Amino acid sequence: MQTYTLKYFDDAVGLEKRIEFKAAHAGGALVVAKNEAPDRHAELWEDGRRICILYRREDVWQIRP
């Protein structure tokens, strides 16, 4: 299991927040992030290294480097 962190920033939708969790692969971040508010950007980090930026609008995910 790897350690992942979702980093949300202070924006018009919510406050700055960090969520740390363990998962077998980075796809586990989608499960965790789905419980957060839509229309928020989050950086996904794996063991201290940024992997990508996640964004969810309604039920559609955008994943950017």
C-alpha positions, 0 to 999 in steps of 0.5 A: 500500500502506498501513502497518498495525499489529496491537497485542496486549496482555499477557494470559492468552494471550500477551505484548504484541506489535506486528506492522507490515505493508503491505497493499492494504487492512485485510482483509490484517490477517486474514491476519496475525492468523490466524497468531497465537493464537486468543482474543486481542484485537488493535487494528488501526491504519492509518497511526497511526489505530486502525481497529477491534478484532479477536478470533478464537475458533476460526475466527470473527472478531469485528470491533468499532469 
